[in-house]
Amino acid sequence: MMFLLVGQTFAQKVPAELVGEWHNGNVSMMQEKNTTTGQTTASNGSTFTYKFSANGSFEFIGYMKSTMYGCTTGLFNDKRGKVEIDGDQITLVPTKNFWRNTYSCAPNSSKERNYTLERETFTWRTTEDEYGKTLVCLANEKGESCYRREE
């Protein structure tokens, strides 16, 4: 007996230890004070979140902010799509890759665009941090980044 399936795709099963939300980020201890309003804000910070679902989809949200001499630059990335898993290799296959770049001192230079939908392959592993919290680490030729599971 032979079966032919046309136009149908099957969701990639994501390993249970990878399913969930994973975060990485930091905030600077340095602050900038707006001399006009009196408000203070952290001068630099970033947050990066991956969400891997059991159905084979992923979401990535990244945001970085830097304030220098009263001018704030912000970078935002919203990437979504599906994953392909092959042992310890995970390939992100985006269907969305939106970028926003803002600059408070020259608002006309702010940009938004849908960026290229390039596949990214990482070697993934889980480990624990010094507090016993689970981390997932993603590594490729650019380096390795680890993210803490959100409970």
Salt bridges, closest charged atoms under 4 A:
GLU21 OE1 - HIS23 NE2 3.39
GLU59 OE2 - ARG80 NH1 3.56
ASP78 OD1 - ARG80 NE 2.74
ASP78 OD2 - LYS96 NZ 2.90
GLU84 OE2 - LYS82 NZ 3.91
GLU84 OE1 - ARG119 NH2 2.51
GLU112 OE2 - ARG100 NE 2.80
GLU120 OE1 - LYS79 NZ 2.89
ASP129 OD2 - ARG148 NH2 2.40
GLU144 OE2 - ARG125 NE 3.12
